[in-house]
Amino acid sequence: MEAMRPFFNEWNEYPLDLLEIPISKICNVLKKPTLIHLSGKREPAFFAALLLHGNEHTGFFALQKLLKKYENKTLPRSFSFFIGNVEAAPKNLRFLPHQRDYNRIWSPESPDGPET
């Protein structure tokens, strides 16, 4: 039996392209949902979820601004962030027909899937 590949990336650094990439090209850089952990001066880490819906871009733009501000500097606090729907974001859609809405996967009645 083939092992299930994770449906998301998990990294301890971000690709430099992330600082400038337009939403229309985000899937080219990340390929799939991505969880990134960055070390900072203090713990516990702050956490943010971005692009859970592909048509909600504001959080991603704020992330780019923050990362640019601290480029080549230590963050004041450790920071982990999850960039969710990199497939639907370039199309400015909440989610695509083959995807599940991330706001509807958290209940016990939700069907099993990698997102759950």
N, C-alpha and C positions, 0 to 999 in steps of 0.2 A: 504494500500500500504506500503510495506517495505521500510524503509529509506535506501538510498544508502550508503554503507560503503565507507569511503574514500579509494582511491586506494593507498594512501601512509601514512606512519607513520609521526607524527610530535612530536618531543621530545625536551626537554631543557637540555638534557645530553646524552652522548653516552654510550653504553654498553662497559664495559672494554674489552670484547672480541674483539672489533673492532681494538684494538691496535695490536693484533697479528694474527688475523684471516687471513688465506690464501684466495685468491680469490675463490678457489674451495669450500669454506665453507661459503661464505658471506651470502647466502640466508638462511642458518641455523640461523644466528644471526639477520638479519634484516627482513626477511620474504617477504618484499615488498619495493618499493622505500621509502626512508626515508629522511626527512628534519630535521636537527638538528641545534638548536640555542644554542650557548655558549656565556656567558657573558665575557667581557674583561674589561680592564681599560679604554678604549676609545670607543666612538661611532662616527659615525655610524658603523654598522657592515660591515665587509668584507664578500662577498658572493662567493662561489665556487660551481660549478656543476661538479659532478664526475660520471663516469660510465654511462653517457647518452647512450653510446654504450658499450655493454658488452665486446667488444674486445679492449677497450682502458683503460688499467689498470694503467697507469703511475700516473694519478692524485690521484688515491686511495692510491698508495704506498707513494706518497708525503704527503697525509693527515695523514697516519699512522706515518710517520716520525715526522711531526709537532706535532701531539697529544702526541707522546712519549716525545718529547722535553719539552712540557709544562705540562706533567702529574704532578698533585699535585701542579701546579703553576697557577697563574692568567694569562690568555692570555693578550698580550699587547693591543689587540683590540678585540671587540666582533666579533664573527665569526659565520656565518650561512652557512651550506653546505647541498647540496642535493645529495644523492647517488641514482642514477637512476636505471639502469637495473641490479638488483641483480639476476635476473633469468638467463639472458644470459651470465653474466660474468663468472660463473664457466665453461661454455661450450666454452668460448673464441669466442663467436659469437656477431656480431653487435646487432642483435635482433633475437628473436625466431619467428617461423611461425605465432603464434597467437598474436604477438605483432606488434605495429606500430613503425616505425623508428622515434625517437624523433626529428630528423632534418627535418622531413616532416610533422609535425603536426601544424606548426605555421601560415600557410597561411589561408585566409578566405575560400578557396576552400576545405580545409581539412575536412573530415567527423567528426561529433561530437563524442566524446569519453571522458573518464575520464581524459586522458592525456591532451587533448585540453583545 
